[in-house]
Amino acid sequence: MNKVNDNAPNTYEQWIDLGRIIIPCLKGRPEIKKWSDENINISKEEWKNKYTHCAIALRLDEDIDFDVDNPLVKRFIDKYIVSCGAVSGRESNPSSHYLWKGKSNYAKFVLPKHFESTYKEFPHGATLCEIRSGSGHYTIVPNSLHFKANEYVKWERYEDIKNYPGDLEADIRKVALSTALCVLYASQGSRDEYCTAIAGILNKHTDWKEQEINEFIYNIAVESNDDEAESRAQKGSTSKNTGKTFGMPKLADIWNCDVKVVAEIFSWIGIKNESVKGAASIGDIIEYGQDRYIVKVNASDIEEGEKTIDIIVDGPTLMKPMAFYDEVMRQASVFLPKMKPVDFEKIMRKKFDMRTKSEDYVEESSEDLRFVKYFRSYIKKTKAYTKKEELYIHKLPFFEIKDNSIYFNLDQFEDYLELQKINMKRVDLVMKVQRILKAKKINGKYKDQSCVYWKVNNPLIDREDILLEGEIIEEREQISYEA
């Protein structure tokens, strides 16, 4: 990696000419107050007169710096980072800073304290790497003296500071997770279960493709010097196809830690797992129909390892811990660890807010569709007349051919519902008429008499339910409404 062109910035003048904000630093700390203030602007003249003895720190207003602290991180950079036109480092830590144009969320990837005995020998301890971006962050740039190592930072590659051609944050997070799983790689005898558990977590909690998981696990095995790395190369496929997978509990057993420690590491790639005891047992919620939800329940089986079972519950059951636990036992024969009611509500609310709709969602179960069905049944029973006098005199539905709309009397519709033993408060009926049927109330007149009715545009009614003027219907005399 020795490609450095003549445009590589090495002086404060060059950085200022590039339009960047640079900060003078001594011993790694800014020499000026309010260095992150958006209005700060140090001129070339001021640099020349005051700060030539300082290291140059690039404030990352419009740049992203990937800071590599653990040497094992470098084993995975070429596997997941697509390209970078600006790479720097120093003699004791080469290729340790990757610079791109753009903005990103700040993130620092640190191993949990539980693994202190594993990471304490590394130069930066628990810290693996860091994504820095924004006016609150800076990085020491080439041709500056690094205060800790007493070494100059040098460009190792400089073509230009470019935009990243992809999702940089996602790719860096994949590098960080790979590194952690490499640092913590299982000892002989547990490696197959270790890789199977990783595959199970990724299959269950991410949208990664099968081959992506295969390559991810294979890369970890190779870089961890696993003699049987080739046998781990299909873990993503086998765990998905057989359905017999391990997951976070198995990794917790191998690492001799709590599940929440495992979850903390996998949260780096966006996998959420609440630390509350029992939370890991409740998976995604899928809305199947009106007041019907499929809940994924994660259970352990002696023979099959971890498996996911679907149960179907209604809304009220989702809100009540004991009712939910009872349904899980009844439908899935799984004994869930009990949570405190406040924790249960918090977790279920979060999962409910993130619910998805089933591809097989049962639209016919919707209360709205049922109300439409009631209205269509009412029209089928009474028929819709094309003479407006039927609406004014007999309060029967009137169908206006010209604009394809139907007019009806709300009192008569309400009477029909009551005869069908469908009772609802008047206010609820009006709301449904307005919200579901999209009906509009009209205050009309007939022979100087007030006539109130409701209009529905483009109603979904059958042709045989419309009586054209002059047609006769025998059922008419069977309809008895009070005038």
Secondary structure, DSSP 8 states (H G I E B T S, - for coil): ---B-TT---SHHHHHHTT--EEEEETTEESSTTTT-TT----HHHIIIIITTSEEEEEEEEEEEEEE-SGGGHHHHHHH----SEEEEETTEEEEEEEEES----EEEE--GGGHHHHTTSTTTTEEEEEEEEEEEEEE-TTSEETTTTEE-EEEEES---B-SS-HHHHHHHHHHHHHHHHT---TTSHHHHHHHHHHHHHHH----HHHHHHHHHHHHHHTT-TTGGGGTTHHHHHHHH--B--HHHHHHHHTS-HHHHHHHHGGGT----SSTTGGGEEEEEEEETTEEEEEEEEEETTTEEEEEEEEE-HHHHH-HHHHHHHHHHHH--------HHHHHHHHHHHHHT-EEEEEEEGGG-HHHHHHHHHHHHHHHH-EES-THHHHHH---EEETTTTEEEE-HHHHHHHHHHTT----HHHHHHHHHHTS--EEEEEEETTEEEEEEEEES----GGGEE-TT---GGGGG-----
